[in-house]
Structures are given as C-alpha cells and as structure tokens.
Amino acid sequence: MNKFQSLSLTALCVLLIAAGQILFKLSANRAAEAAGKSLVEQWVSLPLIAALAIYGIATILWIWVLQHVPLGIAYPVFALAFFVVPVMAYFFLGEPLSGRQFLGGVLIMVGIVIATQA
C-alpha cells in the first residue's frame, strides 16, 4: 500500500468517526427531548444505532490501517477528527464555529503535515 492510500484510509476512519459523533449528538438531543419517558424511548433511536454501526465499521477499518501504517503516522492523521467534528457540527447541527476553533484546526493540519513527512 502506498502512502497516499494509507493516508486516505486513515482519513476515511476520521470521517466515519466524525459522522458517528454527529449521530451521537443527535441521539443525545433526542434523549433529552424524551426526558421522563422510558429508557428505551430515550436512548434507543436510529441515530444511536447508526452511530454504533459506523463506529464498528471505523474500528475494523482502523485495525486494518494499523496493519499497514505505523501508529506514529496514522495517529497524527487521526487528530483531524478534532477539526472535522466541529466543522460537521457547524454544517449539520448549526453549532457555532469560532475563529479560534478554525485556527486550531489549521494548526492541527500543519502539525499533521509535519508529522507525516518522511
């Protein structure tokens, strides 16, 4: 597997984990809205089931990535999640995205470029 493929699969793991986080947030919002109802009505929902399934797929893919990519390379790329999740929350949940968060994300990306250079 070449470097581009391995980094692409690592980035796919990040996107899957980020999607799972958005679904977990939707699930938490739904649970809050169902306060006072049964635990099943509060916590068992399509977003939660989808998030768990996505996390399962991402975990299997991550293990596969780690078979082919040194952890010292893969894990810094995984840090993209700290930027991707707030950006997805901005677009899909309407949460604010501050200039500081954006700048932090840019710094994370710079760090990833530095850490993954051979």
N, CA and C atoms as an extended XYZ file, in Angstrom:
354
Properties=species:S:1:pos:R:3:atomname:S:1:resname:S:1:resid:I:1 pbc="F F F"
N         0.849       -1.174        0.000 N   MET     1
C         0.000        0.000        0.000 CA  MET     1
C         0.897        1.241        0.000 C   MET     1
N         0.608        2.177       -0.887 N   ASN     2
C         1.436        3.379       -0.935 CA  ASN     2
C         0.970        4.402        0.107 C   ASN     2
N         1.758        5.450        0.266 N   LYS     3
C         1.497        6.451        1.306 CA  LYS     3
C         0.151        7.134        1.099 C   LYS     3
N        -0.194        7.448       -0.126 N   PHE     4
C        -1.472        8.107       -0.405 CA  PHE     4
C        -2.643        7.223        0.003 C   PHE     4
N        -2.575        5.949       -0.343 N   GLN     5
C        -3.655        5.025        0.012 CA  GLN     5
C        -3.786        4.891        1.525 C   GLN     5
N        -2.662        4.753        2.200 N   SER     6
C        -2.731        4.569        3.650 CA  SER     6
C        -3.266        5.826        4.337 C   SER     6
N        -2.843        6.998        3.893 N   LEU     7
C        -3.357        8.235        4.480 CA  LEU     7
C        -4.829        8.437        4.134 C   LEU     7
N        -5.236        8.017        2.943 N   SER     8
C        -6.645        8.131        2.542 CA  SER     8
C        -7.529        7.241        3.410 C   SER     8
N        -7.081        6.028        3.679 N   LEU     9
C        -7.867        5.137        4.537 CA  LEU     9
C        -7.910        5.645        5.969 C   LEU     9
N        -6.831        6.238        6.422 N   THR    10
C        -6.818        6.835        7.754 CA  THR    10
C        -7.799        8.009        7.795 C   THR    10
N        -7.796        8.823        6.749 N   ALA    11
C        -8.741        9.944        6.682 CA  ALA    11
C       -10.183        9.441        6.632 C   ALA    11
N       -10.418        8.321        5.957 N   LEU    12
C       -11.760        7.737        5.932 CA  LEU    12
C       -12.186        7.342        7.345 C   LEU    12
N       -11.279        6.792        8.120 N   CYS    13
C       -11.587        6.483        9.522 CA  CYS    13
C       -12.010        7.751       10.269 C   CYS    13
N       -11.289        8.835       10.030 N   VAL    14
C       -11.619       10.109       10.672 CA  VAL    14
C       -13.031       10.542       10.285 C   VAL    14
N       -13.365       10.454        9.010 N   LEU    15
C       -14.702       10.863        8.561 CA  LEU    15
C       -15.789        9.987        9.162 C   LEU    15
N       -15.526        8.690        9.259 N   LEU    16
C       -16.504        7.793        9.866 CA  LEU    16
C       -16.705        8.117       11.345 C   LEU    16
N       -15.608        8.339       12.061 N   ILE    17
C       -15.705        8.687       13.479 CA  ILE    17
C       -16.430       10.023       13.640 C   ILE    17
N       -16.152       10.977       12.777 N   ALA    18
C       -16.825       12.276       12.854 CA  ALA    18
C       -18.325       12.120       12.602 C   ALA    18
N       -18.684       11.322       11.608 N   ALA    19
C       -20.102       11.072       11.337 CA  ALA    19
C       -20.758       10.406       12.541 C   ALA    19
N       -20.048        9.471       13.160 N   GLY    20
C       -20.570        8.829       14.359 CA  GLY    20
C       -20.790        9.829       15.485 C   GLY    20
N       -19.876       10.772       15.640 N   GLN    21
C       -20.025       11.790       16.681 CA  GLN    21
C       -21.262       12.658       16.442 C   GLN    21
N       -21.494       13.022       15.194 N   ILE    22
C       -22.687       13.824       14.869 CA  ILE    22
C       -23.946       13.018       15.203 C   ILE    22
N       -23.938       11.748       14.862 N   LEU    23
C       -25.097       10.905       15.174 CA  LEU    23
C       -25.255       10.713       16.682 C   LEU    23
N       -24.154       10.601       17.417 N   PHE    24
C       -24.242       10.517       18.877 CA  PHE    24
C       -24.864       11.790       19.448 C   PHE    24
N       -24.488       12.939       18.896 N   LYS    25
C       -25.063       14.209       19.360 CA  LYS    25
C       -26.559       14.253       19.064 C   LYS    25
N       -26.957       13.816       17.872 N   LEU    26
C       -28.387       13.764       17.549 CA  LEU    26
C       -29.121       12.826       18.509 C   LEU    26
N       -28.490       11.722       18.822 N   SER    27
C       -29.069       10.763       19.754 CA  SER    27
C       -29.214       11.383       21.141 C   SER    27
N       -28.207       12.104       21.588 N   ALA    28
C       -28.265       12.768       22.889 CA  ALA    28
C       -29.357       13.827       22.919 C   ALA    28
N       -29.495       14.571       21.825 N   ASN    29
C       -30.557       15.569       21.746 CA  ASN    29
C       -31.928       14.912       21.826 C   ASN    29
N       -32.076       13.808       21.116 N   ARG    30
C       -33.348       13.080       21.135 CA  ARG    30
C       -33.644       12.551       22.534 C   ARG    30
N       -32.626       12.044       23.218 N   ALA    31
C       -32.812       11.531       24.578 CA  ALA    31
C       -33.245       12.654       25.515 C   ALA    31
N       -32.646       13.832       25.359 N   ALA    32
C       -33.023       14.974       26.196 CA  ALA    32
C       -34.479       15.377       25.952 C   ALA    32
N       -34.904       15.327       24.692 N   GLU    33
C       -36.293       15.665       24.356 CA  GLU    33
C       -37.281       14.649       24.927 C   GLU    33
N       -36.822       13.415       25.104 N   ALA    34
C       -37.688       12.345       25.595 CA  ALA    34
C       -37.565       12.160       27.109 C   ALA    34
N       -36.999       13.142       27.791 N   ALA    35
C       -36.830       13.044       29.242 CA  ALA    35
C       -38.175       12.733       29.900 C   ALA    35
N       -38.136       11.839       30.860 N   GLY    36
C       -39.353       11.450       31.557 CA  GLY    36
C       -40.019       10.230       30.946 C   GLY    36
N       -39.632        9.869       29.745 N   LYS    37
C       -40.160        8.666       29.106 CA  LYS    37
C       -39.300        7.478       29.514 C   LYS    37
N       -39.634        6.308       29.057 N   SER    38
C       -38.866        5.123       29.406 CA  SER    38
C       -37.441        5.228       28.845 C   SER    38
N       -36.541        4.471       29.452 N   LEU    39
C       -35.151        4.482       28.979 CA  LEU    39
C       -35.048        4.046       27.530 C   LEU    39
N       -35.862        3.095       27.130 N   VAL    40
C       -35.839        2.643       25.741 CA  VAL    40
C       -36.234        3.792       24.815 C   VAL    40
N       -37.292        4.519       25.163 N   GLU    41
C       -37.726        5.641       24.325 CA  GLU    41
C       -36.689        6.758       24.314 C   GLU    41
N       -35.964        6.911       25.412 N   GLN    42
C       -34.946        7.959       25.482 CA  GLN    42
C       -33.707        7.612       24.679 C   GLN    42
N       -33.265        6.365       24.764 N   TRP    43
C       -31.941        6.040       24.257 CA  TRP    43
C       -31.891        5.190       23.005 C   TRP    43
N       -32.902        4.414       22.735 N   VAL    44
C       -32.860        3.576       21.535 CA  VAL    44
C       -33.459        4.371       20.384 C   VAL    44
N       -32.598        4.703       19.436 N   SER    45
C       -33.028        5.517       18.303 CA  SER    45
C       -32.209        5.162       17.073 C   SER    45
N       -32.714        5.530       15.928 N   LEU    46
C       -31.990        5.288       14.681 CA  LEU    46
C       -30.619        5.980       14.677 C   LEU    46
N       -30.526        7.250       15.127 N   PRO    47
C       -29.188        7.859       15.152 CA  PRO    47
C       -28.193        7.093       16.034 C   PRO    47
N       -28.648        6.579       17.163 N   LEU    48
C       -27.744        5.833       18.040 CA  LEU    48
C       -27.311        4.522       17.397 C   LEU    48
N       -28.248        3.809       16.814 N   ILE    49
C       -27.919        2.541       16.155 CA  ILE    49
C       -26.967        2.782       14.990 C   ILE    49
N       -27.227        3.834       14.214 N   ALA    50
C       -26.347        4.165       13.087 CA  ALA    50
C       -24.951        4.548       13.574 C   ALA    50
N       -24.887        5.330       14.658 N   ALA    51
C       -23.586        5.732       15.196 CA  ALA    51
C       -22.785        4.524       15.655 C   ALA    51
N       -23.434        3.599       16.337 N   LEU    52
C       -22.742        2.399       16.807 CA  LEU    52
C       -22.255        1.552       15.627 C   LEU    52
N       -23.082        1.443       14.589 N   ALA    53
C       -22.682        0.677       13.401 CA  ALA    53
C       -21.481        1.344       12.711 C   ALA    53
N       -21.536        2.655       12.577 N   ILE    54
C       -20.434        3.387       11.945 CA  ILE    54
C       -19.158        3.237       12.765 C   ILE    54
N       -19.277        3.324       14.083 N   TYR    55
C       -18.103        3.147       14.938 CA  TYR    55
C       -17.527        1.736       14.789 C   TYR    55
N       -18.400        0.747       14.657 N   GLY    56
C       -17.925       -0.626       14.449 CA  GLY    56
C       -17.147       -0.755       13.158 C   GLY    56
N       -17.681       -0.185       12.091 N   ILE    57
C       -17.001       -0.219       10.790 CA  ILE    57
C       -15.679        0.538       10.870 C   ILE    57
N       -15.701        1.709       11.503 N   ALA    58
C       -14.483        2.514       11.628 CA  ALA    58
C       -13.416        1.779       12.430 C   ALA    58
N       -13.826        1.053       13.458 N   THR    59
C       -12.869        0.301       14.272 CA  THR    59
C       -12.206       -0.804       13.462 C   THR    59
N       -12.999       -1.523       12.689 N   ILE    60
C       -12.437       -2.583       11.835 CA  ILE    60
C       -11.479       -1.980       10.807 C   ILE    60
N       -11.874       -0.878       10.186 N   LEU    61
C       -11.009       -0.207        9.216 CA  LEU    61
C        -9.737        0.304        9.889 C   LEU    61
N        -9.852        0.849       11.103 N   TRP    62
C        -8.690        1.359       11.831 CA  TRP    62
C        -7.691        0.238       12.113 C   TRP    62
N        -8.190       -0.921       12.519 N   ILE    63
C        -7.303       -2.064       12.767 CA  ILE    63
C        -6.590       -2.460       11.473 C   ILE    63
N        -7.317       -2.423       10.362 N   TRP    64
C        -6.709       -2.745        9.070 CA  TRP    64
C        -5.633       -1.715        8.725 C   TRP    64
N        -5.942       -0.437        8.955 N   VAL    65
C        -4.963        0.627        8.692 CA  VAL    65
C        -3.707        0.375        9.519 C   VAL    65
N        -3.889        0.020       10.790 N   LEU    66
C        -2.730       -0.174       11.661 CA  LEU    66
C        -1.876       -1.372       11.266 C   LEU    66
N        -2.426       -2.269       10.478 N   GLN    67
C        -1.623       -3.371        9.951 CA  GLN    67
C        -0.640       -2.870        8.880 C   GLN    67
N        -0.963       -1.738        8.278 N   HIS    68
C        -0.195       -1.250        7.129 CA  HIS    68
C         0.505        0.087        7.350 C   HIS    68
N         0.129        0.795        8.398 N   VAL    69
C         0.666        2.140        8.618 CA  VAL    69
C         1.241        2.205       10.038 C   VAL    69
N         2.436        2.740       10.193 N   PRO    70
C         2.961        2.905       11.550 CA  PRO    70
C         2.035        3.803       12.382 C   PRO    70
N         1.868        3.460       13.634 N   LEU    71
C         0.997        4.234       14.512 CA  LEU    71
C         1.453        5.688       14.607 C   LEU    71
N         2.757        5.900       14.538 N   GLY    72
C         3.310        7.256       14.591 CA  GLY    72
C         2.909        8.119       13.407 C   GLY    72
N         2.450        7.509       12.337 N   ILE    73
C         1.938        8.241       11.175 CA  ILE    73
C         0.412        8.289       11.222 C   ILE    73
N        -0.205        7.151       11.481 N   ALA    74
C        -1.671        7.067       11.450 CA  ALA    74
C        -2.324        7.934       12.520 C   ALA    74
N        -1.781        7.916       13.732 N   TYR    75
C        -2.446        8.615       14.824 CA  TYR    75
C        -2.443       10.131       14.652 C   TYR    75
N        -1.359       10.751       14.187 N   PRO    76
C        -1.447       12.193       13.934 CA  PRO    76
C        -2.533       12.538       12.907 C   PRO    76
N        -2.693       11.714       11.881 N   VAL    77
C        -3.752       11.969       10.895 CA  VAL    77
C        -5.117       11.860       11.571 C   VAL    77
N        -5.237       10.940       12.516 N   PHE    78
C        -6.493       10.764       13.236 CA  PHE    78
C        -6.878       12.029       14.006 C   PHE    78
N        -5.883       12.859       14.316 N   ALA    79
C        -6.152       14.126       15.009 CA  ALA    79
C        -7.023       15.060       14.179 C   ALA    79
N        -7.152       14.788       12.894 N   LEU    80
C        -8.062       15.582       12.063 CA  LEU    80
C        -9.483       15.584       12.618 C   LEU    80
N        -9.823       14.566       13.372 N   ALA    81
C       -11.167       14.485       13.961 CA  ALA    81
C       -11.445       15.701       14.843 C   ALA    81
N       -10.420       16.257       15.472 N   PHE    82
C       -10.606       17.419       16.338 CA  PHE    82
C       -10.993       18.662       15.540 C   PHE    82
N       -10.808       18.622       14.252 N   PHE    83
C       -11.235       19.725       13.381 CA  PHE    83
C       -12.482       19.348       12.592 C   PHE    83
N       -12.526       18.135       12.110 N   VAL    84
C       -13.647       17.704       11.269 CA  VAL    84
C       -14.961       17.687       12.049 C   VAL    84
N       -14.933       17.229       13.291 N   VAL    85
C       -16.171       17.148       14.073 CA  VAL    85
C       -16.792       18.527       14.282 C   VAL    85
N       -16.045       19.545       14.735 N   PRO    86
C       -16.675       20.865       14.873 CA  PRO    86
C       -17.180       21.444       13.540 C   PRO    86
N       -16.470       21.173       12.454 N   VAL    87
C       -16.930       21.668       11.143 CA  VAL    87
C       -18.228       20.970       10.750 C   VAL    87
N       -18.297       19.660       10.959 N   MET    88
C       -19.533       18.935       10.648 CA  MET    88
C       -20.671       19.389       11.567 C   MET    88
N       -20.356       19.665       12.827 N   ALA    89
C       -21.375       20.152       13.764 CA  ALA    89
C       -21.913       21.509       13.310 C   ALA    89
N       -21.048       22.314       12.750 N   TYR    90
C       -21.464       23.613       12.216 CA  TYR    90
C       -22.454       23.433       11.060 C   TYR    90
N       -22.115       22.556       10.128 N   PHE    91
C       -22.951       22.378        8.947 CA  PHE    91
C       -24.214       21.554        9.200 C   PHE    91
N       -24.107       20.509       10.022 N   PHE    92
C       -25.238       19.600       10.192 CA  PHE    92
C       -26.095       19.887       11.423 C   PHE    92
N       -25.504       20.530       12.430 N   LEU    93
C       -26.249       20.776       13.660 CA  LEU    93
C       -26.463       22.257       13.942 C   LEU    93
N       -25.847       23.101       13.119 N   GLY    94
C       -25.991       24.539       13.319 CA  GLY    94
C       -25.232       25.062       14.532 C   GLY    94
N       -24.243       24.306       15.001 N   GLU    95
C       -23.451       24.761       16.143 CA  GLU    95
C       -22.452       25.823       15.681 C   GLU    95
N       -22.096       26.741       16.569 N   PRO    96
C       -21.148       27.789       16.170 CA  PRO    96
C       -19.753       27.223       15.936 C   PRO    96
N       -19.030       27.883       15.054 N   LEU    97
C       -17.635       27.546       14.774 CA  LEU    97
C       -16.849       28.849       14.875 C   LEU    97
N       -16.076       28.966       15.933 N   SER    98
C       -15.366       30.220       16.187 CA  SER    98
C       -14.084       30.302       15.374 C   SER    98
N       -13.575       31.503       15.290 N   GLY    99
C       -12.293       31.716       14.637 CA  GLY    99
C       -11.171       30.965       15.338 C   GLY    99
N       -11.261       30.878       16.659 N   ARG   100
C       -10.246       30.140       17.419 CA  ARG   100
C       -10.279       28.651       17.075 C   ARG   100
N       -11.482       28.101       16.961 N   GLN   101
C       -11.593       26.691       16.585 CA  GLN   101
C       -11.025       26.472       15.187 C   GLN   101
N       -11.328       27.381       14.282 N   PHE   102
C       -10.825       27.258       12.917 CA  PHE   102
C        -9.302       27.355       12.900 C   PHE   102
N        -8.749       28.319       13.627 N   LEU   103
C        -7.297       28.467       13.699 CA  LEU   103
C        -6.663       27.222       14.320 C   LEU   103
N        -7.278       26.694       15.365 N   GLY   104
C        -6.781       25.458       15.970 CA  GLY   104
C        -6.756       24.323       14.966 C   GLY   104
N        -7.806       24.233       14.136 N   GLY   105
C        -7.855       23.201       13.103 CA  GLY   105
C        -6.743       23.368       12.086 C   GLY   105
N        -6.468       24.602       11.703 N   VAL   106
C        -5.371       24.855       10.761 CA  VAL   106
C        -4.043       24.426       11.385 C   VAL   106
N        -3.856       24.727       12.657 N   LEU   107
C        -2.622       24.321       13.333 CA  LEU   107
C        -2.515       22.798       13.417 C   LEU   107
N        -3.635       22.123       13.646 N   ILE   108
C        -3.623       20.658       13.650 CA  ILE   108
C        -3.197       20.135       12.282 C   ILE   108
N        -3.741       20.723       11.220 N   MET   109
C        -3.380       20.281        9.867 CA  MET   109
C        -1.900       20.510        9.582 C   MET   109
N        -1.371       21.631       10.021 N   VAL   110
C         0.060       21.905        9.850 CA  VAL   110
C         0.861       20.838       10.612 C   VAL   110
N         0.438       20.518       11.820 N   GLY   111
C         1.122       19.502       12.596 CA  GLY   111
C         1.089       18.136       11.927 C   GLY   111
N        -0.044       17.817       11.309 N   ILE   112
C        -0.164       16.538       10.601 CA  ILE   112
C         0.801       16.495        9.418 C   ILE   112
N         0.884       17.579        8.675 N   VAL   113
C         1.800       17.620        7.535 CA  VAL   113
C         3.234       17.413        8.021 C   VAL   113
N         3.594       18.088        9.104 N   ILE   114
C         4.956       17.949        9.643 CA  ILE   114
C         5.190       16.513       10.124 C   ILE   114
N         4.218       15.953       10.851 N   ALA   115
C         4.394       14.622       11.440 CA  ALA   115
C         4.429       13.500       10.415 C   ALA   115
N         3.786       13.694        9.274 N   THR   116
C         3.697       12.600        8.283 CA  THR   116
C         4.732       12.702        7.179 C   THR   116
N         5.572       13.701        7.212 N   GLN   117
C         6.614       13.818        6.182 CA  GLN   117
C         7.720       12.800        6.468 C   GLN   117
N         8.123       12.117        5.418 N   ALA   118
C         9.171       11.096        5.564 CA  ALA   118
C        10.546       11.704        5.493 C   ALA   118
